[in-house]
Amino acid sequence: MLLILRAIVVIIYSLLVSIFGCIYCLIFSPRNPRHVATFGRAYGRLSTVLGVKVELRRPEGAEHYGNAIYIANHQNNYDMITAAKIVQPTTVTVGKKSLLWIPFFGQLYWLSGNLLIDRDNSAKAHNTIAQLVDQFNKKRISFWMFPEGTRSRGRGLLPFKTGAFHAAIAAGVPIIPIVVSNTHDKIKLNRLKNGLVIVEMLPPVDIKAFENQSVRKLATHCRELMSAKLEELNAEVAEREASGKY
């Protein structure tokens, strides 16, 4: 019964947010990057419906960060109710072109200012990096990317692709890692409480330290930082859930 009720609430709420969001964006500045954080947090409110407590952690002064590339681990569709909560204003995501065909959500995704890429076309993917650099030079905007390139679905932190790091070096902006504790096989729709998820933003990684090194070394360094933090967060979540103190 709980599963059915939750499914109904999630579907109705998601449709309302998507439809209202499309109308709002069309009337009040289509493709404005500020919309992404607004509607990302709106979707994030579904965490309460699903019985998940999401704890956000940001470094001091994070609200004053300038242009940057945010990278996060990509686990499953529940990233929409966890990682979406910590998206900074004027940050847009880079997603696959096929998202556009998801009814209502896909249209909102594009209208709110996110960037769609064709991952099957390497020439267009390289052109995307040029687009990112061009956007950085024109206005205050940041980009959120998933360097794993696909959902990990319980396989741990997958190897990183280098696109995000090429873009950061070309634009001269820092990399800001975001780590979400494990959500694989954690959320059961027919269970009242589904525990704790911690979403932590790490301090910016200064790319200048890697100017004379390969992009792959920068990617490896960021992956090592995120892997260590993921292990730390998972251990903390397990301890707090076992004690009931969350």
VENHU-V175159 format. One record per residue. N is the residue number from 1. PSI is psi in degrees with one decimal (* if undefined). OMEGA is omega in radians with two decimals (NA if undefined). Layout:
# VENHU-V175159
<<N PSI OMEGA> <N PSI OMEGA>>
This chain:
# VENHU-V175159
<<1 -44.1 3.14> <2 -40.6 3.13> <3 -45.6 -3.12> <4 -45.0 3.14> <5 -44.5 3.14> <6 -43.5 -3.14> <7 -42.0 3.13> <8 -46.0 -3.13> <9 -45.3 -3.12> <10 -44.6 -3.12> <11 -48.4 -3.12> <12 -45.7 -3.13> <13 -44.6 -3.11> <14 -40.5 3.10> <15 -44.2 -3.13> <16 -45.0 3.13> <17 -44.1 -3.10> <18 -45.6 -3.12> <19 -47.6 3.10> <20 -41.4 -3.12> <21 -41.1 3.11> <22 -45.5 -3.14> <23 -44.6 -3.12> <24 -46.5 -3.12> <25 -39.0 3.14> <26 -37.0 -3.11> <27 -43.8 -3.06> <28 83.9 3.03> <29 83.2 3.04> <30 145.5 3.08> <31 20.4 3.07> <32 121.2 -3.06> <33 -16.9 3.11> <34 -21.8 -3.11> <35 -27.7 -3.05> <36 -48.5 3.13> <37 -38.8 -3.13> <38 -51.4 -3.07> <39 -24.0 3.02> <40 -42.7 3.12> <41 -29.9 3.08> <42 -44.5 3.07> <43 -34.3 -3.12> <44 -23.1 3.13> <45 -15.3 3.09> <46 -13.6 3.11> <47 -36.3 3.11> <48 -41.4 3.12> <49 -36.3 -3.09> <50 5.3 3.07> <51 29.4 -3.13> <52 129.6 3.02> <53 120.1 -3.14> <54 120.9 -3.14> <55 123.6 -3.11> <56 138.9 3.10> <57 125.8 3.11> <58 147.5 3.03> <59 154.2 3.08> <60 133.5 3.12> <61 7.6 -3.09> <62 -28.2 -3.12> <63 -13.4 -3.11> <64 8.2 3.12> <65 143.0 3.07> <66 -153.1 3.13> <67 136.6 -3.11> <68 169.5 2.96> <69 119.3 3.10> <70 133.2 3.07> <71 140.8 -3.09> <72 154.9 3.03> <73 143.3 -3.01> <74 105.6 -3.01> <75 -50.7 -3.05> <76 -169.0 -3.12> <77 -17.1 3.13> <78 -6.3 3.01> <79 -25.9 -3.14> <80 -24.2 -3.13> <81 -2.4 -3.13> <82 -72.6 -3.10> <83 -32.2 -3.11> <84 -23.8 -3.10> <85 -21.4 -3.01> <86 5.2 3.14> <87 129.0 -3.14> <88 149.6 3.06> <89 146.4 -3.10> <90 24.9 3.02> <91 127.8 3.09> <92 157.1 -3.14> <93 163.1 3.07> <94 113.4 -3.07> <95 169.2 -3.13> <96 148.8 -3.03> <97 -29.8 -3.08> <98 -17.4 3.12> <99 -28.0 -3.09> <100 -22.9 -3.06> <101 0.1 3.06> <102 120.4 -3.07> <103 131.6 3.08> <104 -54.9 -3.14> <105 -44.7 -3.12> <106 -38.4 3.13> <107 -40.3 3.08> <108 -39.1 3.13> <109 -44.1 -3.12> <110 -44.0 -3.09> <111 -27.5 -3.12> <112 -2.5 3.00> <113 1.2 3.13> <114 159.3 -3.09> <115 130.3 3.13> <116 135.8 -3.13> <117 155.4 3.08> <118 99.2 -3.07> <119 -17.6 -3.12> <120 -5.3 -3.13> <121 103.5 -3.05> <122 -34.4 3.14> <123 -42.7 3.13> <124 -34.2 3.12> <125 -40.8 3.09> <126 -36.2 3.11> <127 -29.6 3.11> <128 -40.1 3.11> <129 -41.7 3.09> <130 -37.6 3.10> <131 -40.7 3.13> <132 -47.5 -3.13> <133 -41.6 3.13> <134 -41.7 3.12> <135 -42.0 3.11> <136 -37.9 -3.10> <137 -21.0 -3.05> <138 -33.2 -3.01> <139 173.4 3.07> <140 108.2 -3.12> <141 145.8 3.06> <142 160.9 -3.13> <143 140.0 3.11> <144 125.1 -3.11> <145 153.0 3.06> <146 98.4 -3.03> <147 -16.6 3.07> <148 -26.4 3.09> <149 -13.0 3.14> <150 167.0 3.13> <151 137.3 -3.10> <152 -31.1 3.08> <153 53.1 3.04> <154 6.1 -3.12> <155 12.5 -3.10> <156 -168.6 3.14> <157 114.6 -3.09> <158 165.2 3.07> <159 148.1 -3.12> <160 139.1 2.91> <161 164.5 -2.96> <162 0.5 -3.07> <163 -46.6 -3.12> <164 -35.6 -3.07> <165 -35.0 3.00> <166 -44.1 -3.12> <167 -41.9 -3.13> <168 -43.4 -3.13> <169 -42.3 -3.13> <170 -36.5 -3.10> <171 -15.1 -3.13> <172 36.6 -3.13> <173 154.6 -3.13> <174 160.0 3.00> <175 131.7 3.10> <176 106.7 -3.12> <177 143.9 3.04> <178 130.3 -3.07> <179 130.1 3.11> <180 125.6 3.12> <181 165.2 -3.00> <182 130.6 3.04> <183 0.5 -3.12> <184 126.8 3.11> <185 26.4 -3.08> <186 -35.0 -3.02> <187 115.0 3.09> <188 122.5 -3.06> <189 -20.7 3.13> <190 13.5 3.10> <191 133.1 -3.04> <192 -53.1 -3.12> <193 132.1 -3.10> <194 22.3 2.95> <195 -160.5 -2.99> <196 140.0 2.98> <197 129.3 3.11> <198 130.6 3.08> <199 114.3 -3.06> <200 130.0 3.04> <201 125.4 -3.14> <202 162.3 3.08> <203 153.6 -3.14> <204 143.0 3.04> <205 119.1 -3.12> <206 114.2 -3.07> <207 -14.1 -3.13> <208 -28.0 3.13> <209 -12.2 -3.10> <210 15.2 -3.08> <211 -36.3 -3.10> <212 15.0 3.13> <213 174.0 -3.10> <214 156.3 3.08> <215 -34.9 3.14> <216 -34.9 3.12> <217 -36.8 3.08> <218 -44.5 3.12> <219 -42.0 3.14> <220 -41.3 3.12> <221 -46.4 -3.13> <222 -38.6 3.13> <223 -39.5 3.12> <224 -40.8 3.09> <225 -45.8 -3.09> <226 -36.7 3.13> <227 -43.3 3.13> <228 -41.7 3.13> <229 -39.2 3.13> <230 -43.7 3.11> <231 -41.4 3.14> <232 -45.7 -3.12> <233 -41.6 3.14> <234 -38.7 3.12> <235 -41.7 3.13> <236 -44.3 3.13> <237 -44.8 -3.14> <238 -42.2 -3.13> <239 -44.8 -3.10> <240 -36.3 3.10> <241 -37.7 3.13> <242 -33.9 -3.14> <243 -12.6 -3.11> <244 9.2 -3.09> <245 75.0 3.07> <246 * NA>>
